[in-house]
Amino acid sequence: MTRKIHFMETILRDGQQSQIATRMPIEDMLPVLEDLDAAGYHALEVWGGATFDACLRYLNEDPWERLRTIRAHVKHTKLQMLLRGQNLLGYHNYPDDVVAAFVKKSVENGIDVLRIFDALNDTRNLTTSIRAAKEAGGEVQAAISYTTSDVHTVRYFVSLAVEMERAGADSICIKDMAGVLTPDVATELVGEIKAACSLPLQVHTHGTAGIAQMTYLKAVEAGADIIDTCLSPFAEGTSQPATESMAIALEALGYETGLDIDRLERVAEHFVPVRDRFLAEGVLNPKVLSVEPKALLYKVPGGMLSNLINQLHDLGLDDKYDEVLAEVPRVRAELGYPPLVTPLSQMVGTQALMNVVTGERYKVVSNEIRDYVRGMYGRPPVKISRAIREQIIGEEEPITCRPADLILPELGTLRKEISCYARSEEDVLSYALFPEQARDFLGRREDPFYDVPVQEVTVSVDVA
């Protein structure tokens, strides 16, 4: 019997996030949503990650309205989102009441599958969102943040998958955000997880290092059920392998994909001028389209690479790129080998940048790194040395409990704070995640004079 390999399409979320920092507006998506729905995908990834932030901050879009719009056009295919566990879509832990409410509203507004991960693979940070997703009727895909170090062995990841299955996951994802999962390890890891778990297994990688297609092939041969791909205009480089190419290759090898290649080609044709527009505007940096074998050495995800490029360019320090890239693994090792995934990838990358720019390591340390060392993000895979800890937080002792246990409920307070602009619970949740951006977005929506500068006019009356 021919085995079917399912595909998840990432062009509406991770594909465009990896290449153009999530700047694609809903208008670019609308003309092809019905075709994507009818193309035979297992799921479309449409939300989560940086889409929420980008909608509010750069696109003047309501992210909830974007989701509802996509749902209105996609009637048959599952809609999937990426959720950072207790971090939701932000960069720090949120209280349990905010997490539960956000997950519930995500499902109510159209999300079918929630891919839930923790940047440190600390499963304590997944419990609230998994429970909320199940209660809301959503499908939980628990994701392993894949990385490499002496600690991150196949045995480590297999035990993590078993733990996630026990926690209530409906499927497991190997989330290789840096594109460093090699074909040989994929064979072993997929085989071992499939032997230890009874759940469907999805594999996610990036083309950054130039090995993604080989990794997918070996993962499929080892028993993977679903792979993440991106339509060709926004594929490869820091994005995922091209959907059309992977489907054609796998079908030629005797697998069934269920994808309508002719329809996919029509969708791809729509996105070619969209890509060209972003190239012309300078939003799509050609550097993110190239192969970077150094990713196998530095373990740096594509989105993190593009962030570093942009930060250095803004500072006029493009020539420091290689130096910062070499500093990343040193910082990562000293901070206990955290997987380089949001928010840890941005935090480690920024710290490496500051170490190079200031010329003195840890002379300048962000509040986020301090909180991480304090244990506020969860357990590091490896204990941080006392010397590094004291350099960053002095004599302070890190916490050992689940970080969210120390956070008081906030929804009631947030509702009051934004009551002048919020029309719905979704508006309140936007404000909970991104207070400044959401207040500005909601303020402009509700008050046409919200951000109109106040002008002082001096009137003099000449009395004769």
C-alpha positions as CSV (number, residue, x, y, z in Angstrom):
1,M,0.0,0.0,0.0
2,T,1.3,3.5,-0.9
3,R,2.1,5.5,2.1
4,K,0.7,9.1,2.2
5,I,3.0,11.9,3.3
6,H,1.0,15.0,4.4
7,F,2.2,18.6,3.8
8,M,1.7,21.7,5.9
9,E,2.1,24.9,3.9
10,T,4.0,27.8,5.6
11,I,3.9,30.6,3.0
12,L,1.3,32.6,5.0
13,R,3.4,32.4,8.2
14,D,6.8,30.9,8.7
15,G,7.9,31.1,5.0
16,Q,7.2,34.9,4.8
17,Q,8.4,35.4,8.4
18,S,11.7,33.8,7.6
19,Q,12.3,35.9,4.5
20,I,10.5,39.2,4.9
21,A,10.1,39.5,8.6
22,T,6.3,38.8,8.4
23,R,5.5,41.9,6.4
24,M,3.0,40.3,4.0
25,P,-0.4,42.0,4.4
26,I,-3.7,40.1,4.1
27,E,-4.3,41.7,0.7
28,D,-1.5,39.6,-0.8
29,M,-3.1,36.4,0.6
30,L,-6.8,36.9,-0.2
31,P,-6.7,36.1,-4.0
32,V,-5.4,32.6,-3.4
33,L,-6.9,31.4,-0.2
34,E,-9.6,29.3,-1.9
35,D,-7.0,27.6,-4.1
36,L,-4.8,26.9,-1.1
37,D,-7.9,25.4,0.6
38,A,-8.5,23.1,-2.3
39,A,-4.9,22.1,-3.0
40,G,-4.9,19.0,-0.7
41,Y,-2.8,20.2,2.3
42,H,-3.0,18.7,5.7
43,A,-2.9,22.2,7.2
44,L,-2.1,25.8,6.4
45,E,0.1,27.6,8.9
46,V,-1.5,31.1,9.1
47,W,-1.0,32.6,12.5
48,G,1.3,32.8,15.5
49,G,5.0,33.5,15.6
50,A,5.6,37.1,14.7
51,T,2.4,37.6,12.7
52,F,0.5,39.1,15.6
53,D,3.2,41.7,16.4
54,A,3.8,42.6,12.8
55,C,0.1,43.1,12.1
56,L,-0.1,45.6,14.9
57,R,3.3,47.2,14.7
58,Y,3.8,47.5,10.9
59,L,0.8,46.6,8.9
60,N,-2.0,48.4,10.8
61,E,-4.0,45.2,10.7
62,D,-6.1,43.5,13.4
63,P,-4.5,40.1,13.8
64,W,-7.8,38.6,15.0
65,E,-9.6,40.0,11.9
66,R,-6.8,38.5,9.7
67,L,-7.5,35.0,11.2
68,R,-11.3,35.4,10.9
69,T,-10.8,36.5,7.2
70,I,-8.6,33.5,6.4
71,R,-11.1,31.2,8.1
72,A,-14.0,32.6,6.1
73,H,-12.1,31.6,2.9
74,V,-10.6,28.3,4.0
75,K,-13.5,26.0,4.6
76,H,-11.9,22.5,4.5
77,T,-8.2,22.7,5.4
78,K,-7.0,22.9,9.0
79,L,-5.6,26.2,10.1
80,Q,-2.5,25.9,12.3
81,M,-0.7,28.4,14.5
82,L,2.6,28.5,16.4
83,L,2.3,29.2,20.1
84,R,5.3,29.7,22.5
85,G,3.7,28.0,25.5
86,Q,3.6,30.3,28.4
87,N,5.2,33.1,26.3
88,L,2.1,32.9,23.9
89,L,3.2,35.2,21.0
90,G,5.3,37.5,23.1
91,Y,8.7,37.4,24.6
92,H,8.1,36.7,28.3
93,N,5.8,34.5,30.4
94,Y,2.2,35.6,30.8
95,P,-0.1,34.7,33.7
96,D,-2.2,31.5,33.4
97,D,-5.5,33.5,33.1
98,V,-4.1,35.4,30.0
99,V,-2.7,32.1,28.5
100,A,-6.0,30.3,28.9
101,A,-8.1,33.1,27.5
102,F,-5.8,33.6,24.5
103,V,-5.8,30.0,23.6
104,K,-9.6,29.8,23.9
105,K,-10.1,32.8,21.7
106,S,-7.6,31.5,19.1
107,V,-9.7,28.3,18.7
108,E,-13.0,30.3,18.6
109,N,-11.6,32.6,15.9
110,G,-10.6,29.7,13.6
111,I,-7.5,27.9,14.7
112,D,-7.7,24.1,14.5
113,V,-4.2,23.0,15.4
114,L,-1.9,24.7,18.0
115,R,1.8,23.9,17.7
116,I,2.9,24.5,21.2
117,F,6.6,24.7,22.2
118,D,8.8,26.0,24.9
119,A,12.1,27.6,24.0
120,L,13.9,25.6,26.7
121,N,11.9,22.4,26.3
122,D,10.7,22.9,29.8
123,T,7.4,21.0,29.7
124,R,6.1,22.9,32.8
125,N,5.7,25.9,30.5
126,L,3.4,23.9,28.2
127,T,0.8,22.6,30.7
128,T,-1.6,25.6,30.8
129,S,-1.7,26.1,27.1
130,I,-2.2,22.4,26.4
131,R,-5.0,22.2,28.9
132,A,-6.7,25.3,27.5
133,A,-6.4,24.1,23.9
134,K,-8.0,20.7,24.8
135,E,-10.8,22.4,26.7
136,A,-11.5,24.7,23.7
137,G,-11.6,21.8,21.3
138,G,-8.3,22.5,19.6
139,E,-5.8,19.9,18.4
140,V,-2.5,20.0,20.3
141,Q,0.7,19.5,18.5
142,A,3.5,19.6,21.1
143,A,6.8,20.7,19.5
144,I,10.3,19.7,20.4
145,S,12.7,22.6,20.0
146,Y,15.5,20.7,18.3
147,T,19.1,21.8,18.8
148,T,22.5,20.2,19.2
149,S,24.9,20.0,22.2
150,D,26.4,17.3,24.4
151,V,23.1,17.3,26.3
152,H,20.7,17.3,23.3
153,T,21.0,13.6,22.4
154,V,18.5,11.4,20.5
155,R,17.6,9.8,23.9
156,Y,16.9,13.3,25.4
157,F,14.5,14.2,22.6
158,V,12.7,10.8,22.6
159,S,12.1,11.0,26.3
160,L,10.8,14.6,25.7
161,A,8.4,13.2,23.1
162,V,7.1,10.6,25.5
163,E,6.6,13.2,28.2
164,M,4.6,15.4,25.7
165,E,2.4,12.4,24.7
166,R,1.6,11.9,28.4
167,A,0.9,15.6,28.8
168,G,-2.0,15.3,26.3
169,A,-0.4,16.0,22.9
170,D,-2.4,14.8,19.8
171,S,0.7,14.9,17.6
172,I,4.5,15.6,18.0
173,C,6.6,18.0,15.9
174,I,10.4,18.0,15.6
175,K,10.9,21.7,15.3
176,D,14.3,22.4,13.7
177,M,14.3,26.1,13.6
178,A,18.0,26.5,12.7
179,G,18.0,23.9,9.9
180,V,20.7,21.9,11.7
181,L,18.9,18.5,11.8
182,T,21.2,16.4,9.6
183,P,19.8,13.5,7.5
184,D,21.5,10.8,9.6
185,V,20.2,12.2,12.9
186,A,16.7,12.6,11.3
187,T,16.7,8.9,10.4
188,E,17.6,7.9,14.0
189,L,15.4,10.5,15.8
190,V,12.3,9.9,13.7
191,G,12.6,6.2,14.0
192,E,13.1,6.3,17.8
193,I,10.2,8.7,18.4
194,K,7.9,6.6,16.2
195,A,8.9,3.5,18.1
196,A,8.3,5.2,21.5
197,C,5.1,7.2,20.7
198,S,1.8,6.3,19.0
199,L,1.2,9.8,17.8
200,P,1.5,11.3,14.3
201,L,5.0,12.9,13.8
202,Q,5.6,16.1,11.9
203,V,9.0,17.4,10.9
204,H,9.9,21.1,10.5
205,T,13.2,22.4,9.3
206,H,14.7,25.3,7.3
207,G,16.9,25.5,4.2
208,T,19.5,27.7,5.8
209,A,22.3,25.2,5.8
210,G,21.4,23.6,2.4
211,I,20.5,20.1,3.7
212,A,16.7,20.4,4.3
213,Q,15.6,18.3,1.4
214,M,17.9,15.4,2.3
215,T,16.7,15.7,5.9
216,Y,13.1,15.5,4.9
217,L,13.7,12.5,2.6
218,K,15.4,10.6,5.4
219,A,12.7,11.6,7.9
220,V,10.0,10.4,5.5
221,E,11.8,7.1,5.0
222,A,12.1,6.7,8.8
223,G,8.3,7.1,9.2
224,A,7.5,10.9,9.5
225,D,3.9,11.5,8.7
226,I,3.9,15.3,7.9
227,I,6.5,17.7,6.6
228,D,6.4,21.6,6.5
229,T,7.1,23.2,3.1
230,C,6.7,26.6,1.5
231,L,5.6,27.4,-2.0
232,S,8.5,28.3,-4.2
233,P,8.4,32.1,-4.3
234,F,9.2,32.2,-0.6
235,A,10.9,28.9,-0.3
236,E,14.5,27.8,0.4
237,G,17.2,30.0,2.0
238,T,16.1,30.7,5.5
239,S,12.6,29.4,4.7
240,Q,11.4,25.8,4.1
241,P,12.0,23.6,1.1
242,A,9.8,24.3,-1.9
243,T,6.4,22.5,-1.7
244,E,6.1,21.8,-5.4
245,S,9.6,20.3,-5.6
246,M,9.2,18.1,-2.5
247,A,5.8,16.8,-3.7
248,I,7.0,16.0,-7.2
249,A,10.1,14.2,-5.8
250,L,8.3,12.2,-3.2
251,E,5.6,11.1,-5.7
252,A,8.3,10.0,-8.1
253,L,9.7,7.9,-5.2
254,G,6.3,6.2,-4.8
255,Y,4.7,8.2,-2.0
256,E,1.3,9.8,-2.2
257,T,1.0,13.5,-1.3
258,G,-2.6,14.3,-2.2
259,L,-1.5,17.7,-3.5
260,D,-2.8,19.3,-6.7
261,I,0.4,20.4,-8.4
262,D,-1.4,22.4,-11.1
263,R,-3.3,24.4,-8.5
264,L,-0.1,25.0,-6.5
265,E,1.6,26.4,-9.6
266,R,-1.2,28.9,-10.0
267,V,-0.8,30.0,-6.4
268,A,2.9,30.2,-6.8
269,E,2.4,32.4,-9.9
270,H,0.4,34.8,-7.7
271,F,3.2,35.1,-5.2
272,V,6.0,35.8,-7.7
273,P,5.2,39.5,-8.2
274,V,4.6,39.7,-4.4
275,R,8.1,38.5,-3.8
276,D,9.5,40.7,-6.5
277,R,7.9,43.7,-4.8
278,F,9.5,43.0,-1.5
279,L,12.8,42.5,-3.2
280,A,12.5,45.9,-5.0
281,E,11.6,47.6,-1.7
282,G,14.6,46.1,0.1
283,V,12.4,44.1,2.6
284,L,13.6,40.8,1.1
285,N,17.3,40.8,1.6
286,P,19.0,38.5,-0.9
287,K,21.3,37.3,1.9
288,V,18.4,35.2,3.3
289,L,18.1,33.4,0.0
290,S,21.6,32.0,0.1
291,V,22.9,28.8,1.6
292,E,24.9,29.3,4.8
293,P,26.7,26.1,5.8
294,K,28.0,27.9,8.9
295,A,24.5,27.4,10.4
296,L,25.6,23.9,11.0
297,L,28.4,25.3,13.1
298,Y,26.7,28.2,14.8
299,K,23.2,26.7,15.1
300,V,21.6,30.0,14.1
301,P,18.0,30.0,12.8
302,G,17.2,31.9,9.6
303,G,15.0,34.4,11.4
304,M,17.8,35.1,13.8
305,L,20.2,35.6,10.9
306,S,18.0,38.1,9.3
307,N,17.5,39.9,12.6
308,L,21.3,40.2,13.1
309,I,21.8,41.4,9.6
310,N,19.2,44.2,10.1
311,Q,20.5,45.1,13.6
312,L,24.1,45.5,12.3
313,H,22.9,47.4,9.2
314,D,21.0,49.8,11.4
315,L,24.1,50.4,13.5
316,G,26.3,50.8,10.4
317,L,28.3,47.7,11.5
318,D,27.7,45.3,8.6
319,D,31.4,44.4,8.7
320,K,30.9,42.8,12.2
321,Y,28.6,40.1,10.9
322,D,31.1,37.2,11.0
323,E,32.4,38.3,14.4
324,V,28.9,38.4,15.9
325,L,28.1,35.0,14.3
326,A,31.1,33.5,15.9
327,E,30.2,35.0,19.3
328,V,26.7,33.4,19.3
329,P,27.8,29.8,20.1
330,R,30.1,31.1,22.9
331,V,27.2,33.0,24.5
332,R,24.9,30.0,24.1
333,A,27.3,27.6,25.8
334,E,27.8,30.0,28.7
335,L,24.0,30.4,29.1
336,G,23.4,26.6,29.4
337,Y,22.9,25.7,25.7
338,P,19.3,27.0,25.2
339,P,17.8,26.1,21.9
340,L,18.0,29.1,19.6
341,V,14.3,29.7,19.1
342,T,12.1,32.7,19.9
343,P,12.5,34.4,22.3
344,L,15.9,32.8,23.3
345,S,17.3,33.2,19.8
346,Q,16.7,37.0,19.8
347,M,18.1,37.2,23.4
348,V,21.2,35.3,22.7
349,G,21.8,37.0,19.4
350,T,21.4,40.5,20.9
351,Q,23.8,39.6,23.7
352,A,26.4,38.3,21.2
353,L,25.9,41.6,19.3
354,M,26.4,43.7,22.5
355,N,29.5,41.7,23.5
356,V,31.1,42.5,20.1
357,V,29.9,46.1,19.8
358,T,31.0,47.1,23.3
359,G,34.3,45.2,23.1
360,E,33.7,43.8,26.6
361,R,31.7,40.6,27.2
362,Y,28.6,41.1,29.3
363,K,29.4,44.7,30.0
364,V,25.9,45.4,28.8
365,V,23.2,42.8,29.6
366,S,19.5,43.0,28.6
367,N,16.8,42.7,31.2
368,E,15.6,39.6,29.4
369,I,18.9,37.8,29.8
370,R,19.0,38.7,33.5
371,D,15.5,37.2,33.9
372,Y,16.6,34.1,32.0
373,V,19.5,33.6,34.3
374,R,17.2,34.2,37.3
375,G,15.1,31.2,36.0
376,M,12.2,33.3,34.9
377,Y,12.0,31.5,31.5
378,G,12.3,28.0,32.9
379,R,15.2,25.5,33.4
380,P,18.2,25.9,31.1
381,P,19.2,22.5,29.6
382,V,22.6,22.8,31.4
383,K,23.2,24.6,34.7
384,I,24.8,28.0,34.2
385,S,28.1,28.3,35.9
386,R,28.4,30.4,39.0
387,A,31.0,32.7,37.4
388,I,28.6,33.6,34.5
389,R,25.6,33.9,36.8
390,E,27.4,36.3,39.2
391,Q,28.6,38.3,36.2
392,I,25.0,38.8,35.1
393,I,22.9,38.8,38.3
394,G,25.4,39.0,41.1
395,E,24.7,37.0,44.3
396,E,21.0,36.5,43.5
397,E,19.8,32.9,43.5
398,P,17.7,31.6,40.6
399,I,14.2,30.4,41.1
400,T,13.4,26.6,40.8
401,C,9.6,26.6,40.5
402,R,7.5,26.9,37.3
403,P,8.0,30.6,36.5
404,A,4.3,31.3,35.9
405,D,3.6,30.2,39.5
406,L,5.0,33.6,40.5
407,I,2.8,35.7,38.2
408,L,-0.6,36.9,39.5
409,P,-3.7,37.0,37.3
410,E,-3.9,40.1,35.1
411,L,-6.9,39.9,32.9
412,G,-9.2,42.0,35.2
413,T,-6.6,44.8,35.4
414,L,-5.9,44.7,31.7
415,R,-9.6,45.0,30.9
416,K,-9.8,48.2,33.0
417,E,-6.7,49.7,31.5
418,I,-7.8,49.3,27.9
419,S,-11.6,49.7,28.4
420,C,-11.6,53.1,26.6
421,Y,-10.6,51.4,23.3
422,A,-11.4,47.7,23.6
423,R,-14.6,46.4,22.0
424,S,-14.0,42.8,22.7
425,E,-12.0,40.2,24.7
426,E,-9.8,39.8,21.6
427,D,-8.9,43.5,21.9
428,V,-8.0,43.0,25.5
429,L,-5.8,40.1,24.7
430,S,-4.0,42.1,22.0
431,Y,-3.3,44.7,24.6
432,A,-2.1,42.0,27.1
433,L,0.5,40.7,24.6
434,F,1.7,43.9,23.0
435,P,0.5,46.9,25.2
436,E,2.1,49.8,23.3
437,Q,1.4,48.5,19.8
438,A,-2.2,47.4,20.6
439,R,-3.0,50.7,22.4
440,D,-1.8,52.6,19.4
441,F,-3.7,50.3,17.0
442,L,-6.9,50.4,19.0
443,G,-6.6,54.1,19.7
444,R,-6.3,54.9,16.0
445,R,-9.3,52.7,15.3
446,E,-11.5,54.3,17.9
447,D,-10.4,57.9,17.8
448,P,-9.6,59.6,14.5
449,F,-7.5,62.2,16.4
450,Y,-5.7,59.6,18.5
451,D,-2.2,60.3,17.2
452,V,-2.7,63.7,15.7
453,P,-0.1,66.0,17.3
454,V,-1.5,68.7,19.6
455,Q,-0.7,72.1,18.4
456,E,-0.5,75.2,20.6
457,V,-1.9,78.3,19.1
458,T,-1.1,81.7,20.6
459,V,-3.8,84.3,20.0
460,S,-3.1,88.0,20.7
461,V,-5.9,90.5,20.9
462,D,-5.0,94.0,20.0
463,V,-7.2,96.2,22.1
464,A,-7.2,99.8,20.7
